[in-house]
């Protein structure tokens, strides 16, 4: 038979098969062609004539297709070119295509499915608007379109779906207001999830008319205003989540009328379980991130009386007053988180009656009095009352039978990854096992050190256990009961620091605790010798016994601790040598033996500590030379050997280069100064050590004027004349122009903060700038002009010549600038040194050949449009500001954040410049001088109108810079007026977001490269930074946390 005849027969066979297929079967094959390019549905073919037998297909008795469930079927594209195929599936009641990889828009032709009851497209990459035609499916009961990229508003026509009970649009890019047209759903709607979108305005009071509503999730939007008291009419409501919006006002007492309410989430639901795993940049454990709701007033007592309440989550919500004590009807309460508010008064004793409570966090409040005797229950997985003012003794351990009644999980997205949501404890194990945290630190508890508070039922699961009792008034010795359950822990972490614990640390007791991973008992009164049994704790990673009264020698057995990373034994009375075999503790990164009476030499074996970063041996009696072999430790970050008896030289190679600081080597009379290092002289390195040409000369005998003095006077007069002319020019032209050197005979000293291996003098700085010539000018701002100065081949610095007359006198300036010289951060431009006299002031900074962010924004290449670059720059600026606001004492407000004050290195790492200069302004300068302390377009509205300065003004300016970075546009642009919001980038961006056009804010190439979820979340953060309300604006620490959170790929859109 010829091939031609064979093909004819095959074609005839296929035609016959298709002829036998029902209309639904033919339609499904067309659907397959559109949705299944990888042939995952290979069983769907014309040779199988009954489509009711195909995978994912269900039919009624008349063999018409009624259900198409292809959840997680690895299907790919989505095309509307085969739209007629949907129209032919007239009897289809269920269409479930969730968890695939569909892209493109939702076909409007789905509106032809008149019998459709369930439409589930959740978990794809669908974009574009929600087609209003869906409202033509009048039989719809369930719509799930969550976790896509849908944009625009919610079609008001959906309000006509009179049978709809479930509407989930979570984690999209939807915007605008919640349409009033949805009121038409109030007769039937039971589930409404609009979380993680861009909805604006307020929570509609009409939602209180949806009498059948059981779940209402509005978290992570732009909603503002109050929580409507009308929601109290929702008698069937079980879940209410309004966290991560911009809500204010009081929590309505009417919510206490929602008698079915089991989940109430008012502020961001932290995913933290373990405080050790939730450390923030400001050192506060367990602080929730990126929360912008700021309520007023107390927590209504009516809420504490809700009979079915399982979870109440309101950390960092700005609540005040006392915590209600009426928890008598709390048999079902499992999780209560009110951490980080401003609650005062006595600890609510009624919580002791909540027998099902497994999670309680009341930390970071101002609660007083004693704990009820029932707390913590032995069944509590998290018990955190840290950072309050509680007193009395810690209630003794009570092992009781835990209430293990399993409640239905009505809010699974909240409970995902979190215990305490009605699950059995056997289901709450994380990847590392069950983690149990009992944190009582930072109070006034007294009495003996208690035994672990964990109960027998939890011990059966071999948990990771953290017992934190630092900063209290616990006294007495650490008894054997403290370590009694070590054999039943997978890991044990204990912190007893800053108490009044005394006595000897029993080697038999602690040596038997093989599960001990971290043990801190610093700043106590512990005596006698370190037990050698510590060397048997093979899992120990941190040991902190500093600031005690320990005596004797350091046990050599500590060298056997292969997991030990941090060893703190400072400020005790230890004697003897450093054990040679301590160099075998191969994981050690921090060794602090300072403030003892140790002697002998540094053993060369420490060079084996390849991970060592900090070596602190100061204030001892060590002698001999510093072993040169220590230069082989490439990981070293800091060394302090001050106040010993070392001799010889400081190593000058390897990681020791640039580490030589006078303060860290002083007090060693036989130790040679750091080789070729100016840092050995410290910040006070002055003219005495500079070029002899610049040194002052003794006056000649006879009292006449020396040639030097005559020249100085002549030069001073010449400079004065030039300055006078320049002042007149400035007054006439109102422009800042570079000035020639103007030292009026004052001391020409240059103070150095940071050694870079070069000797700076007044003369060589002026010479390197060409006498501050315009040819060397690289920038001009409110504080002065900046010049490029090549000090020697390969060494270039930036010299900022300050505007005389705008700053304080020399003495005050000198005091303030020395404070700024001590500020060090990886994202701050390093202040190398300065000169200040009556006639001249300049600062010496690192030079950045890549220039500033302003130039980068408007001249970047396509390869620099990536999310990674945007994220690196945004995070660097944020971390610098958070450091200035939160960690500097006194805090530093920048007051002039703008792209030209942000410099970039060759790796596109951002460095903030001009920090702290605003505080140096003279008395004649006012806070309203935006020419100096702020730039129009970046100045916060409250600063411009009231001259009120705060850290939130810097936050606003940062938000503007972030918008520029994302959009490539300037802060002010007349083109913005076409959008009806003036000339500002803030108004322009908010308008586009409100119209559902958020993607138009971004540079086209940046949006195309994505990832869209990260970009949109960054845009949302930028807008939050620029809102008018100071209470709603995040802190820079919150901004840092949010950006880091994005870097961990855990966005609500992901």
Secondary structure as UniProt FT lines:
FT   HELIX           3..20
FT   HELIX           23..35
FT   TURN            37..38
FT   TURN            40..43
FT   TURN            46..47
FT   HELIX           51..53
FT   TURN            55..56
FT   STRAND          57..59
FT   TURN            61..62
FT   STRAND          65..69
FT   TURN            71..72
FT   TURN            81..82
FT   HELIX           83..87
FT   TURN            90..91
FT   STRAND          94..96
FT   STRAND          103..104
FT   HELIX           108..112
FT   TURN            114..115
FT   STRAND          118..120
FT   STRAND          125..128
FT   HELIX           132..136
FT   TURN            138..139
FT   STRAND          142..144
FT   STRAND          149..152
FT   HELIX           156..160
FT   TURN            162..163
FT   STRAND          166..168
FT   STRAND          173..176
FT   HELIX           180..185
FT   TURN            186..188
FT   STRAND          191..193
FT   STRAND          198..199
FT   HELIX           205..209
FT   TURN            211..212
FT   STRAND          215..217
FT   STRAND          224..225
FT   HELIX           229..233
FT   TURN            235..236
FT   STRAND          239..241
FT   STRAND          246..247
FT   HELIX           253..257
FT   TURN            259..260
FT   STRAND          263..265
FT   HELIX           275..277
FT   TURN            281..282
FT   HELIX           301..304
FT   TURN            307..308
FT   STRAND          311..313
FT   TURN            315..316
FT   STRAND          320..322
FT   TURN            328..329
FT   TURN            331..332
FT   STRAND          335..337
FT   TURN            339..340
FT   STRAND          342..346
FT   HELIX           349..353
FT   TURN            355..356
FT   STRAND          359..361
FT   STRAND          366..368
FT   TURN            373..374
FT   TURN            378..379
FT   STRAND          382..384
FT   STRAND          391..393
FT   HELIX           412..415
FT   TURN            416..417
FT   HELIX           425..427
FT   TURN            431..432
FT   STRAND          435..439
FT   STRAND          444..448
FT   HELIX           456..459
FT   TURN            460..461
FT   STRAND          464..468
FT   STRAND          473..476
FT   HELIX           480..483
FT   TURN            484..485
FT   HELIX           486..488
FT   STRAND          491..495
FT   STRAND          500..504
FT   HELIX           507..511
FT   TURN            514..515
FT   STRAND          516..520
FT   STRAND          525..529
FT   HELIX           532..536
FT   TURN            538..539
FT   STRAND          542..544
FT   STRAND          549..551
FT   HELIX           556..560
FT   TURN            562..563
FT   STRAND          566..568
FT   STRAND          575..576
FT   HELIX           580..584
FT   TURN            586..587
FT   STRAND          590..592
FT   STRAND          597..600
FT   HELIX           604..608
FT   TURN            610..611
FT   STRAND          614..616
FT   STRAND          621..625
FT   HELIX           628..632
FT   TURN            634..635
FT   STRAND          638..640
FT   STRAND          645..648
FT   HELIX           654..656
FT   TURN            657..658
FT   HELIX           662..665
FT   TURN            666..667
FT   STRAND          670..671
FT   TURN            675..676
FT   HELIX           678..681
FT   TURN            683..684
FT   HELIX           687..689
FT   HELIX           692..694
FT   TURN            701..702
FT   HELIX           707..733
FT   STRAND          751..752
FT   HELIX           762..768
FT   TURN            769..772
FT   HELIX           774..776
FT   STRAND          777..781
FT   TURN            782..783
FT   STRAND          784..792
FT   TURN            793..794
FT   STRAND          795..802
FT   TURN            804..805
FT   HELIX           810..821
FT   TURN            826..827
FT   STRAND          831..836
FT   STRAND          841..846
FT   TURN            849..850
FT   HELIX           853..859
FT   HELIX           862..864
FT   HELIX           867..886
FT   HELIX           899..901
FT   STRAND          902..904
FT   TURN            906..907
FT   STRAND          910..912
FT   TURN            915..916
FT   HELIX           917..920
FT   TURN            923..924
FT   TURN            927..928
FT   TURN            930..932
FT   TURN            936..938
FT   HELIX           941..946
FT   HELIX           951..967
FT   HELIX           974..979
FT   TURN            982..983
FT   HELIX           985..994
FT   TURN            995..996
FT   HELIX           998..1001
FT   HELIX           1004..1009
FT   HELIX           1012..1025
FT   TURN            1030..1032
FT   HELIX           1036..1047
FT   TURN            1048..1049
FT   TURN            1052..1053
//
